[in-house]
Amino acid sequence: MPELQVPGFLDVPEDRREWASSRFAVLPMPYDATCSYGVGTRNGPAAIIAASHQVEWYDEELGIEACEAGIATLRAPDVVATGPVAQIQAFEAQASAVVAAGKTLVGLGGEHSVSYACFRALRERWPGLSVLQIDAHLDLRSEYHGTVASHAAVMHRMLADGAQTVQVGIRSGSMEEWQLVAQRGLAVFRAQDIAPRPASEWVPQVIDALPPGPVFVTVDLDGFDPSVIPGTGTPEPGGLGWWQGLALLRAVCAARHVVGFDVVELEPQAGSRVSDFAAARMVYKLMGYQLVGLGS
Ligand SMILES: [Mn+2]
């Protein structure tokens, strides 16, 4: 049994955080060594957990307390000093323990490179796993600053492993990344194309672009507009609104078997709890959506 932390996500009482009975397992991944602009996403997981203590347990949209299903929170691992590849492997070992125990993996970042750990653990269990990414950035570089384990290369790694990807909210990428999108015919929903349209129009198109099997949802918080979530390592103007993003997350959980998800790239801002709380709320919304989701 992994080592748990108390208080963990939502600070639920003992009978709702026991390892054996919890449906959800929260894995903090406090790591930001390859970040290129702001640093501080290593503080993201702790900030999300602290903010979650103020999140209302009852979800007025779903009419349930999702935490009744049980939320265990793993103790944040020690960050190893031997480089990004080793660090991601260390997170992967923890994520694999969660998956092997049959729990829904809930990763908290940390820079976006940590999502590869969740992806690997889930894909080992579900070889047909596809990935829905909310992000401002394509993250399709083959490497960045000399390492494949960079936050800017995380989606490239998943593609290289053979996963089908769908990317939403994108508004930044290099020429080479956009060329890769064109060459491979990747499903990319740019922010400027979807932001002005009602979610009822574009959300079904996103879902249709996903294969029918199991899905890993990775949310880089900079996919949302900085007016909603200003505290990210690389903020980009013109992102998704709160309700737009939630509409997509609810729809994917209803239409597909979401086997795990993560929320990454929170960079807590001194003097403001807006981003921390939004991130915590989003994690809990995802738990609720996944719980009531009909996907298989
Ligand atoms: Mn990003």
Residues whose N, C-alpha, C, O or C-beta is under 5 A from the ligand:
A	BS01	MN	D135 A136 H137 D220 D222
